[in-house]
Amino acid sequence: MSKLYKLINTYELNKKFDDNITSLRIEIFENVSNSQYKQARVWGIRSYDLYPTFVNLVNNVDKPIHSSDLLSINITNLVIDDLTIVEGKKIDENELLENVIESINKTIDVLSKL
């Protein structure tokens, strides 16, 4: 079986954690040689204010340059404890999505108790 997977679906999910809403993106991939095998990846989407110090110092600008960017951070290994979901598993897409969301919910429950 090939180790090559293609992206077949993307889902966005907002979850509340510590009084903040966190946006998550779940990507579902399918094996190119055997479509019964799927894998998932989870991204946390965060907003960051960036301040490029070198550009601001060198140009000695009156108005500093900054940006607010959305960055996607791969959090798959933080929220999924079933390695077969990450490596590829013979599973239906809807069942895989349910497993991933269940893992996300468990992780949030554990972290909220800390």
C-alpha positions, 0 to 999 in steps of 0.5 A: 500500500502506498504511503501517499495520501490526498486531502479529501475534506476539511472541517472547521470547528470552534471549541471553548477553552478557558473562556476563549473560543479556539478555532480548529481545522480538521483535515481528512486524507485518503490513501491514493492506492486504497481509499478505505484507509484514511488519516487525520490532521488537526490544526489550531488556528491562532492570531498573533501580533508580530513586531519585526524588530530588525526592520523597525530598528534599521529604518528608524521609522516613526510608525513601527511596522507590525502585523496581525497574522493567523497562523495554523499550528499542527496540534494533531499529536496533542489532541489525538492519542490513537496513533493509527488515526495519524498513520492511516487506518481502515475507517469510514470518513464520518467515523474518523471525524467522530473519533477526532472530535471525541479526542479533541473533547477529551483533551479539552476536558483534561486540560480544563481540570489542570 
